[in-house]
Amino acid sequence: MTPADLESAPEMLAAEQDVVRSRAPLRISFCGGGTDVPPYPERYGGCVLSSTIDKYAYVSIRPYADQQIRVYSEDTGVEATFDAHGGEALNGKLDLAQAIFRRFRATAVDCFMHNDAPPGSGLGSSSAMIVALITALARERGAQLTPYQVAEFAYAVEREDLRIVGGLQDQYASAFGGFNFIEFSADGVLVTPLRISDDAIAELHYHLILCFTGKTRLSSNIVAEQMRRVVASEQTIVDNLGKTKALTIAMKRELLKGRLLDFGALLDEAWALKRTLATNVSNDTIDELYAAAKGAGAIGGKILGAGGGGYLLFFTPFNRRARVRERLEQLGGRVVDFQFDQQGARSWCVPRELWADA
């Protein structure tokens, strides 16, 4: 079944399975961000090295009376009700959900959404929410979508329907899950799952520190600046994105061969290049936290996502972790525990009584 078929398929929610739930993982991108932002991949080809983590976007849906679609976002505290037959303009209240329901031609459902990280955190949370909602609605329709189909559908909603400026990586990372090398070109997107041993994954995790800067940001402004510079064929950004691609390929090689200290050093090089892509990638808060972590023993690191705020990721030898963590927290950073997620987006059904009405 294709996304086009899914839009016209009838709801198939079984009576004994009244509630459908889904979750889609958030991601950390090690290198390559920016090479997935149009028009760069169509002109030059891009690639990203990333992994999903155990932070998720969650969706629950159930049948709803009166031919209405009711959506509640726990993260924003916003509730909106839409006409199930569509037609009304997007009004700024949960446009993301409304655009997806419109594409699915969904009727009469109650939808509850929440996310483990706020929008603008650099973990791809907005795209993961779209992936989670598509996954839930596909399950409701009894549809079998491949991760490629889910990601393509999510990209169409986010970039075409809602016209949110951004790249291609987040939707594919969340739909597939795990460690992936994702390539972007005029011919489309190719996701290559990486075969990394459990021991290597455990050792990599032991070297990483994830730190929230305390601030989120509007990534579209940063991405829009990069897009303008690529459209103008500004040589500096084209060259630096080319160097970023080369670093991404090198980091993939070091990771697959288990040369983690070299991987960490390349992470530091990648951050230096990322800072050149737009004027607001870094700021005083990020610079202070990064310098402090390096001074306390971190080998490398980077801001996640487009930049300007959100989460920093650091590669730190095991015997310097406590020192780096302490220094970050002294400066107001919040270190967040995480594990890697290998599964990707998934859905399941539960009985109606497990939805407790307020």
NORPEWO-V539113 format. One line per field, one symbol per residue. ss: DSSP state (H for helix, E for strand, L for the rest). phi: phi as a letter, one per 40 degrees, with the letter a starting at -180 (. if undefined). burial: # if it has 16 or more other C-alpha atoms within 10 Angstrom, else .. Layout:
BEGIN
ss: ???
phi: ???
burial: ???
END
This chain:
BEGIN
ss: LLHHHHHHLLLLLLLLLLEEEEEEEEEEEEELLLLLLLLHHHHHLEEEEEEEEEEEEEEEEEELLLLEEEEEELLLLEEEEEELLLLLLLLLLLHHHHHHHHHHLLLLEEEEEEELLLLLLLLLHHHHHHHHHHHHHHHHHLLLLLHHHHHHHHHHHHHHHLLLLLLLHHHHHHHHLLEEEEEEELLEEEEEELLLLHHHHHHHHHHEEEEELLLLLLHHHHHHHHHHHHHLLLHHHHHHHHHHHHHHHHHHHHHHLLLHHHHHHHHHHHHHHHLLLLLLLLLHHHHHHHHHHHHLLEEEEEELLLLLLLEEEEEELHHHHHHHHHHHHHLLLEEELLLEELLLLEEEEELHHHLLLL
phi: .cdccccbcccbccccbcbbbaabccbbbcahdhcccdcdcccbgbabbaacbcbbcbbbbacbcgfbbbbbbccbgcbabbcccghcccbgbfddccccccccfcbfbbbbbabcacdgcgbgcccccccccccccccccgcbbcdcccccccccccccccfccicbccccdcccggcbbbbbacchbbbbcccbcdccccccdccbbbbccgbbacccccccccccccdcfcccccccccccdccccccdcccccgccccdccccccccccdcccacbcbaccccccccccccchccaiaccgchgigbbbbbbddcbdcccdccccccgcbcbcabcbbcgcababbcdccbccc
burial: ..#..##.#.#.#....#########################..###################....######........###.#.......######################.###########################.#.#########.##......#####################...#.#..#.....#...#..#######..####.####.##.##......##.###.#########.###.#.##.#########..#####.###..##..##.###.######################...#..##.##....###....##.#####.#.........
END
